[in-house]
Amino acid sequence: MRKQLRYSFDELVDENKKELENDPALMMEVEDRVEQRQAERIHEKKADKEH
């Protein structure tokens, strides 16, 4: 038998958003990771166009 979830997905997302809003250092870490991933994707697209 499956264990019941205590929270819905939306509730967990809202909880995570609140945690990020209250922790500027964590927010910066997330933003840095997003920027890094975007830079990697741009680099990959440029490499694909060159071939």
C-alpha positions in Angstrom: 0.0 0.0 0.0 1.3 3.4 -0.9 2.1 6.0 1.7 -0.2 9.1 1.5 1.5 12.4 0.7 1.3 15.0 3.3 1.5 17.9 1.0 0.4 18.5 -2.6 3.0 19.4 -5.2 1.7 23.0 -5.3 2.1 23.3 -1.5 5.7 22.1 -1.7 6.5 24.6 -4.5 5.0 27.4 -2.4 7.0 26.4 0.6 10.2 26.3 -1.5 9.5 29.8 -2.9 9.0 31.2 0.6 12.3 29.6 1.7 14.1 31.2 -1.2 12.5 34.6 -0.6 13.7 34.5 3.0 17.3 33.4 2.2 19.2 35.8 -0.2 22.3 33.6 -0.2 20.3 30.5 -1.4 18.5 32.7 -4.0 21.9 33.8 -5.4 23.1 30.2 -5.5 20.0 29.1 -7.5 20.4 32.1 -9.9 24.1 31.3 -10.4 23.2 27.7 -11.3 20.5 28.9 -13.8 22.9 31.4 -15.4 25.6 28.6 -15.7 23.2 26.3 -17.4 22.0 29.0 -19.8 25.7 29.8 -20.7 26.4 26.1 -21.3 23.4 25.8 -23.6 24.4 28.9 -25.6 27.9 27.5 -25.9 26.5 24.1 -27.1 24.3 25.8 -29.7 27.3 27.8 -31.0 29.4 24.6 -31.2 26.6 22.9 -33.2 26.3 25.7 -35.7 30.1 25.6 -36.3 29.9 21.9 -37.4 
